Amino acid sequence: AVPGILTVLAKGTSGEAYNIANPGTTISIAGMAKFVCENFGKGQSQLEFDLNKDESAFGYNPTIKISLVTDKISNFGWQAKTDLYEMFERTIASLRLKFQLSK
């Protein structure tokens, strides 16, 4: 995100809004949970959903896929360089370090 922010500061237009995102990392919350369990659970994590078959009865929104449009910042030559795996790897490492330091 930091290189994206610096790109906007250097090349952007005052008053304009820019999305800094990786369009290739769109994922649902359920997909994220499954991804983390499979890639970082070390075989010790199991994902279980305990939901009513008729989710609409609870008023849940339908599953939709939303991604941020990054065309404006891409026109400046900026591209996301971190994939989904690396994002979670960094986040988990940061959380582990924070947990260790808080002991």
Distance bins in CASP14 RR format, pairs under 12 A and 6 or more apart:
PFRMAT RR
TARGET T0000
AUTHOR 0000-0000-0000
RMODE 2
METHOD distances of the structure
MODEL  1
1 7 0 0 0 0 0 1 0 0 0 0 0
1 8 0 0 0 0 0 1 0 0 0 0 0
1 18 0 0 0 0 0 1 0 0 0 0 0
1 19 0 0 0 0 0 1 0 0 0 0 0
1 20 1 0 1 0 0 0 0 0 0 0 0
1 21 0 0 0 0 1 0 0 0 0 0 0
1 22 0 0 0 0 1 0 0 0 0 0 0
1 73 0 0 0 0 0 1 0 0 0 0 0
1 78 0 0 0 0 0 1 0 0 0 0 0
1 80 0 0 0 0 1 0 0 0 0 0 0
1 81 0 0 0 0 0 1 0 0 0 0 0
1 82 0 0 0 0 1 0 0 0 0 0 0
1 87 0 0 0 0 0 1 0 0 0 0 0
1 90 0 0 0 0 0 1 0 0 0 0 0
2 8 0 0 0 0 0 1 0 0 0 0 0
2 9 0 0 0 0 0 1 0 0 0 0 0
2 20 0 0 0 0 1 0 0 0 0 0 0
2 78 0 0 0 0 0 1 0 0 0 0 0
2 81 0 0 0 0 0 1 0 0 0 0 0
2 82 0 0 0 0 0 1 0 0 0 0 0
3 9 0 0 0 0 0 1 0 0 0 0 0
3 10 0 0 0 0 0 1 0 0 0 0 0
3 11 0 0 0 0 0 1 0 0 0 0 0
3 20 0 0 0 0 1 0 0 0 0 0 0
3 73 0 0 0 0 0 1 0 0 0 0 0
3 76 0 0 0 0 0 1 0 0 0 0 0
3 77 0 0 0 0 0 1 0 0 0 0 0
3 78 1 0 0 1 0 0 0 0 0 0 0
3 79 0 0 0 0 1 0 0 0 0 0 0
3 80 0 0 0 0 1 0 0 0 0 0 0
3 81 0 0 0 0 1 0 0 0 0 0 0
3 82 0 0 0 0 0 1 0 0 0 0 0
4 10 0 0 0 0 1 0 0 0 0 0 0
4 11 0 0 0 0 1 0 0 0 0 0 0
4 12 0 0 0 0 0 1 0 0 0 0 0
4 18 0 0 0 0 1 0 0 0 0 0 0
4 19 0 0 0 0 0 1 0 0 0 0 0
4 20 1 0 1 0 0 0 0 0 0 0 0
4 21 0 0 0 0 1 0 0 0 0 0 0
4 22 0 0 0 0 0 1 0 0 0 0 0
4 70 0 0 0 0 1 0 0 0 0 0 0
4 72 0 0 0 0 0 1 0 0 0 0 0
4 73 1 0 0 1 0 0 0 0 0 0 0
4 74 0 0 0 0 0 1 0 0 0 0 0
4 76 0 0 0 0 1 0 0 0 0 0 0
4 77 0 0 0 0 1 0 0 0 0 0 0
4 78 1 0 1 0 0 0 0 0 0 0 0
4 79 0 0 0 0 1 0 0 0 0 0 0
4 80 0 0 0 0 1 0 0 0 0 0 0
4 81 0 0 0 0 0 1 0 0 0 0 0
4 82 0 0 0 0 0 1 0 0 0 0 0
5 11 0 0 0 0 0 1 0 0 0 0 0
5 12 0 0 0 0 0 1 0 0 0 0 0
5 18 0 0 0 0 1 0 0 0 0 0 0
5 19 0 0 0 0 0 1 0 0 0 0 0
5 20 1 0 0 1 0 0 0 0 0 0 0
5 73 0 0 0 0 1 0 0 0 0 0 0
5 76 0 0 0 0 0 1 0 0 0 0 0
5 78 0 0 0 0 1 0 0 0 0 0 0
6 12 0 0 0 0 0 1 0 0 0 0 0
6 18 0 0 0 0 0 1 0 0 0 0 0
6 20 0 0 0 0 0 1 0 0 0 0 0
6 73 0 0 0 0 0 1 0 0 0 0 0
6 76 0 0 0 0 0 1 0 0 0 0 0
6 78 0 0 0 0 1 0 0 0 0 0 0
7 18 0 0 0 0 1 0 0 0 0 0 0
7 20 0 0 0 0 1 0 0 0 0 0 0
7 70 0 0 0 0 0 1 0 0 0 0 0
7 72 0 0 0 0 0 1 0 0 0 0 0
7 73 1 0 0 1 0 0 0 0 0 0 0
7 74 0 0 0 0 1 0 0 0 0 0 0
7 75 0 0 0 0 0 1 0 0 0 0 0
7 76 1 0 1 0 0 0 0 0 0 0 0
7 77 1 0 0 1 0 0 0 0 0 0 0
7 78 1 0 1 0 0 0 0 0 0 0 0
7 79 0 0 0 0 1 0 0 0 0 0 0
7 80 0 0 0 0 0 1 0 0 0 0 0
8 14 0 0 0 0 0 1 0 0 0 0 0
8 15 0 0 0 0 0 1 0 0 0 0 0
8 16 0 0 0 0 1 0 0 0 0 0 0
8 17 0 0 0 0 1 0 0 0 0 0 0
8 18 1 0 1 0 0 0 0 0 0 0 0
8 19 0 0 0 0 1 0 0 0 0 0 0
8 20 1 0 0 1 0 0 0 0 0 0 0
8 70 0 0 0 0 0 1 0 0 0 0 0
8 72 0 0 0 0 1 0 0 0 0 0 0
8 73 1 0 0 1 0 0 0 0 0 0 0
8 74 0 0 0 0 0 1 0 0 0 0 0
8 75 0 0 0 0 0 1 0 0 0 0 0
8 76 1 0 0 1 0 0 0 0 0 0 0
8 77 0 0 0 0 0 1 0 0 0 0 0
8 78 0 0 0 0 1 0 0 0 0 0 0
9 16 0 0 0 0 0 1 0 0 0 0 0
9 18 0 0 0 0 0 1 0 0 0 0 0
9 20 0 0 0 0 0 1 0 0 0 0 0
9 73 0 0 0 0 0 1 0 0 0 0 0
9 76 0 0 0 0 0 1 0 0 0 0 0
9 78 0 0 0 0 0 1 0 0 0 0 0
10 18 0 0 0 0 0 1 0 0 0 0 0
10 73 0 0 0 0 0 1 0 0 0 0 0
10 76 0 0 0 0 1 0 0 0 0 0 0
10 77 0 0 0 0 0 1 0 0 0 0 0
10 78 0 0 0 0 0 1 0 0 0 0 0
11 18 0 0 0 0 1 0 0 0 0 0 0
11 72 0 0 0 0 0 1 0 0 0 0 0
11 73 0 0 0 0 1 0 0 0 0 0 0
11 74 0 0 0 0 0 1 0 0 0 0 0
11 75 0 0 0 0 1 0 0 0 0 0 0
11 76 1 0 1 0 0 0 0 0 0 0 0
11 77 0 0 0 0 1 0 0 0 0 0 0
11 78 0 0 0 0 1 0 0 0 0 0 0
12 18 1 0 0 1 0 0 0 0 0 0 0
12 20 0 0 0 0 0 1 0 0 0 0 0
12 72 0 0 0 0 1 0 0 0 0 0 0
12 73 0 0 0 0 1 0 0 0 0 0 0
12 75 0 0 0 0 1 0 0 0 0 0 0
12 76 1 0 0 1 0 0 0 0 0 0 0
12 77 0 0 0 0 0 1 0 0 0 0 0
12 78 0 0 0 0 0 1 0 0 0 0 0
13 72 0 0 0 0 1 0 0 0 0 0 0
13 73 0 0 0 0 0 1 0 0 0 0 0
13 75 0 0 0 0 0 1 0 0 0 0 0
13 76 0 0 0 0 0 1 0 0 0 0 0
15 72 0 0 0 0 0 1 0 0 0 0 0
16 72 1 0 0 1 0 0 0 0 0 0 0
16 73 0 0 0 0 0 1 0 0 0 0 0
16 75 0 0 0 0 0 1 0 0 0 0 0
16 76 0 0 0 0 0 1 0 0 0 0 0
17 68 0 0 0 0 0 1 0 0 0 0 0
17 69 0 0 0 0 0 1 0 0 0 0 0
17 70 0 0 0 0 0 1 0 0 0 0 0
17 72 0 0 0 0 1 0 0 0 0 0 0
17 73 0 0 0 0 0 1 0 0 0 0 0
18 68 0 0 0 0 1 0 0 0 0 0 0
18 69 0 0 0 0 1 0 0 0 0 0 0
18 70 0 0 0 0 1 0 0 0 0 0 0
18 71 0 0 0 0 1 0 0 0 0 0 0
18 72 1 0 1 0 0 0 0 0 0 0 0
18 73 1 0 1 0 0 0 0 0 0 0 0
18 74 0 0 0 0 1 0 0 0 0 0 0
18 75 0 0 0 0 1 0 0 0 0 0 0
18 76 0 0 0 0 1 0 0 0 0 0 0
18 78 0 0 0 0 1 0 0 0 0 0 0
19 66 0 0 0 0 0 1 0 0 0 0 0
19 67 0 0 0 0 1 0 0 0 0 0 0
19 68 1 1 0 0 0 0 0 0 0 0 0
19 69 1 0 1 0 0 0 0 0 0 0 0
19 70 1 0 1 0 0 0 0 0 0 0 0
19 71 0 0 0 0 1 0 0 0 0 0 0
19 72 1 0 0 1 0 0 0 0 0 0 0
19 73 1 0 0 1 0 0 0 0 0 0 0
19 74 0 0 0 0 1 0 0 0 0 0 0
19 78 0 0 0 0 0 1 0 0 0 0 0
19 80 0 0 0 0 0 1 0 0 0 0 0
20 68 0 0 0 0 1 0 0 0 0 0 0
20 69 0 0 0 0 0 1 0 0 0 0 0
20 70 1 0 0 1 0 0 0 0 0 0 0
20 72 0 0 0 0 0 1 0 0 0 0 0
20 73 1 0 0 1 0 0 0 0 0 0 0
20 74 0 0 0 0 0 1 0 0 0 0 0
20 76 0 0 0 0 0 1 0 0 0 0 0
20 78 1 0 0 1 0 0 0 0 0 0 0
20 79 0 0 0 0 0 1 0 0 0 0 0
20 80 0 0 0 0 1 0 0 0 0 0 0
20 81 0 0 0 0 0 1 0 0 0 0 0
20 82 0 0 0 0 0 1 0 0 0 0 0
21 66 0 0 0 0 0 1 0 0 0 0 0
21 67 1 0 0 1 0 0 0 0 0 0 0
21 68 1 0 1 0 0 0 0 0 0 0 0
21 69 0 0 0 0 1 0 0 0 0 0 0
21 70 1 0 1 0 0 0 0 0 0 0 0
21 71 0 0 0 0 0 1 0 0 0 0 0
21 72 0 0 0 0 0 1 0 0 0 0 0
21 73 0 0 0 0 1 0 0 0 0 0 0
21 74 0 0 0 0 0 1 0 0 0 0 0
21 78 0 0 0 0 0 1 0 0 0 0 0
21 79 0 0 0 0 0 1 0 0 0 0 0
21 80 1 0 0 1 0 0 0 0 0 0 0
21 82 0 0 0 0 0 1 0 0 0 0 0
21 87 0 0 0 0 0 1 0 0 0 0 0
22 67 0 0 0 0 1 0 0 0 0 0 0
22 68 0 0 0 0 1 0 0 0 0 0 0
22 70 0 0 0 0 1 0 0 0 0 0 0
22 73 0 0 0 0 0 1 0 0 0 0 0
22 74 0 0 0 0 0 1 0 0 0 0 0
22 78 0 0 0 0 0 1 0 0 0 0 0
22 79 0 0 0 0 1 0 0 0 0 0 0
22 80 1 1 0 0 0 0 0 0 0 0 0
22 81 0 0 0 0 1 0 0 0 0 0 0
22 82 1 0 0 1 0 0 0 0 0 0 0
22 83 1 0 0 1 0 0 0 0 0 0 0
22 84 1 0 0 1 0 0 0 0 0 0 0
22 85 0 0 0 0 0 1 0 0 0 0 0
22 86 0 0 0 0 0 1 0 0 0 0 0
22 87 1 0 0 1 0 0 0 0 0 0 0
23 65 0 0 0 0 0 1 0 0 0 0 0
23 66 0 0 0 0 0 1 0 0 0 0 0
23 67 1 0 1 0 0 0 0 0 0 0 0
23 68 1 0 0 1 0 0 0 0 0 0 0
23 69 0 0 0 0 1 0 0 0 0 0 0
23 70 1 0 1 0 0 0 0 0 0 0 0
23 71 0 0 0 0 1 0 0 0 0 0 0
23 73 0 0 0 0 0 1 0 0 0 0 0
23 74 0 0 0 0 1 0 0 0 0 0 0
23 79 0 0 0 0 1 0 0 0 0 0 0
23 80 1 0 0 1 0 0 0 0 0 0 0
23 83 0 0 0 0 0 1 0 0 0 0 0
23 84 0 0 0 0 0 1 0 0 0 0 0
24 65 0 0 0 0 0 1 0 0 0 0 0
24 67 1 0 0 1 0 0 0 0 0 0 0
24 68 0 0 0 0 0 1 0 0 0 0 0
24 70 0 0 0 0 1 0 0 0 0 0 0
24 79 0 0 0 0 0 1 0 0 0 0 0
24 80 1 0 0 1 0 0 0 0 0 0 0
24 81 0 0 0 0 0 1 0 0 0 0 0
24 82 0 0 0 0 0 1 0 0 0 0 0
24 83 1 0 0 1 0 0 0 0 0 0 0
24 84 1 0 0 1 0 0 0 0 0 0 0
24 85 0 0 0 0 0 1 0 0 0 0 0
24 87 0 0 0 0 0 1 0 0 0 0 0
25 31 0 0 0 0 0 1 0 0 0 0 0
25 32 0 0 0 0 1 0 0 0 0 0 0
25 35 0 0 0 0 0 1 0 0 0 0 0
25 65 0 0 0 0 0 1 0 0 0 0 0
25 67 0 0 0 0 1 0 0 0 0 0 0
25 68 0 0 0 0 0 1 0 0 0 0 0
25 70 0 0 0 0 0 1 0 0 0 0 0
25 80 1 0 0 1 0 0 0 0 0 0 0
25 81 0 0 0 0 0 1 0 0 0 0 0
25 82 0 0 0 0 1 0 0 0 0 0 0
25 83 1 0 0 1 0 0 0 0 0 0 0
25 84 1 0 1 0 0 0 0 0 0 0 0
25 85 0 0 0 0 1 0 0 0 0 0 0
25 86 0 0 0 0 1 0 0 0 0 0 0
25 87 1 0 0 1 0 0 0 0 0 0 0
25 88 0 0 0 0 1 0 0 0 0 0 0
26 32 0 0 0 0 0 1 0 0 0 0 0
26 35 0 0 0 0 0 1 0 0 0 0 0
26 64 0 0 0 0 0 1 0 0 0 0 0
26 65 1 0 0 1 0 0 0 0 0 0 0
26 66 1 0 0 1 0 0 0 0 0 0 0
26 67 1 0 1 0 0 0 0 0 0 0 0
26 68 0 0 0 0 1 0 0 0 0 0 0
26 69 0 0 0 0 0 1 0 0 0 0 0
26 70 0 0 0 0 0 1 0 0 0 0 0
26 80 0 0 0 0 0 1 0 0 0 0 0
26 84 0 0 0 0 1 0 0 0 0 0 0
27 33 0 0 0 0 1 0 0 0 0 0 0
27 34 0 0 0 0 1 0 0 0 0 0 0
27 35 1 0 0 1 0 0 0 0 0 0 0
27 36 0 0 0 0 0 1 0 0 0 0 0
27 63 0 0 0 0 0 1 0 0 0 0 0
27 65 0 0 0 0 1 0 0 0 0 0 0
27 66 0 0 0 0 0 1 0 0 0 0 0
27 67 0 0 0 0 0 1 0 0 0 0 0
27 83 0 0 0 0 0 1 0 0 0 0 0
27 84 1 0 0 1 0 0 0 0 0 0 0
27 85 0 0 0 0 0 1 0 0 0 0 0
27 87 0 0 0 0 0 1 0 0 0 0 0
27 88 0 0 0 0 0 1 0 0 0 0 0
28 34 0 0 0 0 1 0 0 0 0 0 0
28 35 0 0 0 0 1 0 0 0 0 0 0
28 49 0 0 0 0 0 1 0 0 0 0 0
28 61 0 0 0 0 0 1 0 0 0 0 0
28 62 0 0 0 0 0 1 0 0 0 0 0
28 63 1 0 0 1 0 0 0 0 0 0 0
28 64 0 0 0 0 1 0 0 0 0 0 0
28 65 1 0 0 1 0 0 0 0 0 0 0
28 66 0 0 0 0 0 1 0 0 0 0 0
28 67 0 0 0 0 0 1 0 0 0 0 0
29 35 0 0 0 0 0 1 0 0 0 0 0
29 36 0 0 0 0 0 1 0 0 0 0 0
29 47 0 0 0 0 0 1 0 0 0 0 0
29 49 0 0 0 0 0 1 0 0 0 0 0
29 60 0 0 0 0 0 1 0 0 0 0 0
29 61 0 0 0 0 0 1 0 0 0 0 0
29 63 0 0 0 0 0 1 0 0 0 0 0
30 36 0 0 0 0 0 1 0 0 0 0 0
30 37 0 0 0 0 0 1 0 0 0 0 0
30 47 0 0 0 0 1 0 0 0 0 0 0
30 48 0 0 0 0 0 1 0 0 0 0 0
30 49 1 0 0 1 0 0 0 0 0 0 0
30 51 0 0 0 0 1 0 0 0 0 0 0
30 55 0 0 0 0 0 1 0 0 0 0 0
30 60 0 0 0 0 0 1 0 0 0 0 0
30 63 0 0 0 0 1 0 0 0 0 0 0
31 37 0 0 0 0 1 0 0 0 0 0 0
31 38 0 0 0 0 1 0 0 0 0 0 0
31 39 0 0 0 0 0 1 0 0 0 0 0
31 47 0 0 0 0 1 0 0 0 0 0 0
31 49 0 0 0 0 0 1 0 0 0 0 0
31 63 0 0 0 0 0 1 0 0 0 0 0
31 65 0 0 0 0 0 1 0 0 0 0 0
31 84 0 0 0 0 0 1 0 0 0 0 0
31 88 0 0 0 0 0 1 0 0 0 0 0
32 38 0 0 0 0 0 1 0 0 0 0 0
32 39 0 0 0 0 0 1 0 0 0 0 0
32 40 0 0 0 0 0 1 0 0 0 0 0
32 47 0 0 0 0 0 1 0 0 0 0 0
32 84 0 0 0 0 1 0 0 0 0 0 0
32 85 0 0 0 0 0 1 0 0 0 0 0
32 87 0 0 0 0 0 1 0 0 0 0 0
32 88 0 0 0 0 1 0 0 0 0 0 0
32 91 0 0 0 0 0 1 0 0 0 0 0
33 39 0 0 0 0 0 1 0 0 0 0 0
33 40 0 0 0 0 0 1 0 0 0 0 0
33 41 0 0 0 0 0 1 0 0 0 0 0
33 45 0 0 0 0 1 0 0 0 0 0 0
33 46 0 0 0 0 0 1 0 0 0 0 0
33 47 1 0 1 0 0 0 0 0 0 0 0
33 48 0 0 0 0 1 0 0 0 0 0 0
33 49 0 0 0 0 1 0 0 0 0 0 0
33 88 0 0 0 0 0 1 0 0 0 0 0
34 40 0 0 0 0 0 1 0 0 0 0 0
34 41 0 0 0 0 0 1 0 0 0 0 0
34 45 0 0 0 0 0 1 0 0 0 0 0
34 46 0 0 0 0 0 1 0 0 0 0 0
34 47 1 0 1 0 0 0 0 0 0 0 0
34 48 0 0 0 0 0 1 0 0 0 0 0
34 49 0 0 0 0 1 0 0 0 0 0 0
34 84 0 0 0 0 0 1 0 0 0 0 0
34 88 0 0 0 0 0 1 0 0 0 0 0
35 41 0 0 0 0 0 1 0 0 0 0 0
35 45 0 0 0 0 0 1 0 0 0 0 0
35 47 0 0 0 0 1 0 0 0 0 0 0
35 83 0 0 0 0 0 1 0 0 0 0 0
35 84 1 0 0 1 0 0 0 0 0 0 0
35 85 0 0 0 0 1 0 0 0 0 0 0
35 87 0 0 0 0 0 1 0 0 0 0 0
35 88 1 0 0 1 0 0 0 0 0 0 0
35 89 0 0 0 0 0 1 0 0 0 0 0
35 92 0 0 0 0 0 1 0 0 0 0 0
36 42 0 0 0 0 0 1 0 0 0 0 0
36 43 0 0 0 0 0 1 0 0 0 0 0
36 45 1 0 0 1 0 0 0 0 0 0 0
36 47 0 0 0 0 1 0 0 0 0 0 0
36 84 0 0 0 0 1 0 0 0 0 0 0
36 85 0 0 0 0 0 1 0 0 0 0 0
36 87 0 0 0 0 0 1 0 0 0 0 0
36 88 1 0 0 1 0 0 0 0 0 0 0
36 89 0 0 0 0 0 1 0 0 0 0 0
36 91 0 0 0 0 1 0 0 0 0 0 0
36 92 0 0 0 0 1 0 0 0 0 0 0
36 95 0 0 0 0 0 1 0 0 0 0 0
37 43 0 0 0 0 1 0 0 0 0 0 0
37 44 0 0 0 0 1 0 0 0 0 0 0
37 45 1 0 1 0 0 0 0 0 0 0 0
37 46 1 0 0 1 0 0 0 0 0 0 0
37 47 1 0 1 0 0 0 0 0 0 0 0
37 48 0 0 0 0 1 0 0 0 0 0 0
37 49 0 0 0 0 0 1 0 0 0 0 0
37 88 0 0 0 0 0 1 0 0 0 0 0
38 44 0 0 0 0 0 1 0 0 0 0 0
38 45 0 0 0 0 1 0 0 0 0 0 0
38 46 0 0 0 0 0 1 0 0 0 0 0
38 47 0 0 0 0 1 0 0 0 0 0 0
38 84 0 0 0 0 0 1 0 0 0 0 0
38 85 0 0 0 0 0 1 0 0 0 0 0
38 88 0 0 0 0 0 1 0 0 0 0 0
39 45 0 0 0 0 0 1 0 0 0 0 0
39 47 0 0 0 0 0 1 0 0 0 0 0
39 83 0 0 0 0 0 1 0 0 0 0 0
39 84 0 0 0 0 1 0 0 0 0 0 0
39 85 1 0 0 1 0 0 0 0 0 0 0
39 86 0 0 0 0 0 1 0 0 0 0 0
39 87 0 0 0 0 0 1 0 0 0 0 0
39 88 1 0 0 1 0 0 0 0 0 0 0
39 89 0 0 0 0 1 0 0 0 0 0 0
39 92 0 0 0 0 1 0 0 0 0 0 0
40 84 0 0 0 0 0 1 0 0 0 0 0
40 85 0 0 0 0 1 0 0 0 0 0 0
40 86 0 0 0 0 0 1 0 0 0 0 0
40 87 0 0 0 0 0 1 0 0 0 0 0
40 88 1 0 0 1 0 0 0 0 0 0 0
40 89 1 0 0 1 0 0 0 0 0 0 0
40 90 0 0 0 0 0 1 0 0 0 0 0
40 91 0 0 0 0 1 0 0 0 0 0 0
40 92 1 0 1 0 0 0 0 0 0 0 0
40 93 0 0 0 0 0 1 0 0 0 0 0
40 95 0 0 0 0 0 1 0 0 0 0 0
40 96 0 0 0 0 0 1 0 0 0 0 0
41 47 0 0 0 0 1 0 0 0 0 0 0
41 88 0 0 0 0 0 1 0 0 0 0 0
41 92 0 0 0 0 1 0 0 0 0 0 0
42 92 0 0 0 0 0 1 0 0 0 0 0
49 55 0 0 0 0 0 1 0 0 0 0 0
51 57 0 0 0 0 0 1 0 0 0 0 0
51 58 0 0 0 0 1 0 0 0 0 0 0
51 60 0 0 0 0 1 0 0 0 0 0 0
52 58 1 0 0 1 0 0 0 0 0 0 0
52 59 0 0 0 0 0 1 0 0 0 0 0
52 60 0 0 0 0 1 0 0 0 0 0 0
54 60 0 0 0 0 1 0 0 0 0 0 0
55 61 0 0 0 0 1 0 0 0 0 0 0
55 62 0 0 0 0 1 0 0 0 0 0 0
55 63 0 0 0 0 1 0 0 0 0 0 0
56 62 1 0 0 1 0 0 0 0 0 0 0
56 63 0 0 0 0 0 1 0 0 0 0 0
67 80 0 0 0 0 0 1 0 0 0 0 0
68 74 0 0 0 0 0 1 0 0 0 0 0
68 80 0 0 0 0 0 1 0 0 0 0 0
69 75 0 0 0 0 0 1 0 0 0 0 0
70 76 0 0 0 0 0 1 0 0 0 0 0
70 77 0 0 0 0 0 1 0 0 0 0 0
70 78 0 0 0 0 1 0 0 0 0 0 0
70 79 0 0 0 0 1 0 0 0 0 0 0
70 80 1 0 0 1 0 0 0 0 0 0 0
71 77 0 0 0 0 0 1 0 0 0 0 0
71 78 0 0 0 0 0 1 0 0 0 0 0
71 79 0 0 0 0 0 1 0 0 0 0 0
72 78 0 0 0 0 1 0 0 0 0 0 0
73 79 0 0 0 0 1 0 0 0 0 0 0
73 80 0 0 0 0 1 0 0 0 0 0 0
74 80 0 0 0 0 1 0 0 0 0 0 0
80 86 0 0 0 0 0 1 0 0 0 0 0
80 87 0 0 0 0 1 0 0 0 0 0 0
81 87 0 0 0 0 0 1 0 0 0 0 0
82 88 0 0 0 0 0 1 0 0 0 0 0
82 89 0 0 0 0 1 0 0 0 0 0 0
82 90 1 0 0 1 0 0 0 0 0 0 0
82 91 0 0 0 0 0 1 0 0 0 0 0
83 89 0 0 0 0 1 0 0 0 0 0 0
83 90 0 0 0 0 0 1 0 0 0 0 0
84 90 0 0 0 0 0 1 0 0 0 0 0
84 91 0 0 0 0 0 1 0 0 0 0 0
85 91 0 0 0 0 0 1 0 0 0 0 0
85 92 0 0 0 0 0 1 0 0 0 0 0
86 92 0 0 0 0 0 1 0 0 0 0 0
86 93 0 0 0 0 0 1 0 0 0 0 0
87 93 0 0 0 0 0 1 0 0 0 0 0
87 94 0 0 0 0 0 1 0 0 0 0 0
88 94 0 0 0 0 0 1 0 0 0 0 0
88 95 0 0 0 0 0 1 0 0 0 0 0
89 95 0 0 0 0 0 1 0 0 0 0 0
89 96 0 0 0 0 0 1 0 0 0 0 0
90 96 0 0 0 0 0 1 0 0 0 0 0
90 97 0 0 0 0 0 1 0 0 0 0 0
91 97 0 0 0 0 0 1 0 0 0 0 0
91 98 0 0 0 0 0 1 0 0 0 0 0
92 98 0 0 0 0 0 1 0 0 0 0 0
92 99 0 0 0 0 0 1 0 0 0 0 0
93 99 0 0 0 0 0 1 0 0 0 0 0
93 100 0 0 0 0 0 1 0 0 0 0 0
94 100 0 0 0 0 0 1 0 0 0 0 0
94 101 0 0 0 0 0 1 0 0 0 0 0
95 101 0 0 0 0 0 1 0 0 0 0 0
95 102 0 0 0 0 0 1 0 0 0 0 0
96 102 0 0 0 0 0 1 0 0 0 0 0
96 103 0 0 0 0 0 1 0 0 0 0 0
97 103 0 0 0 0 0 1 0 0 0 0 0
END
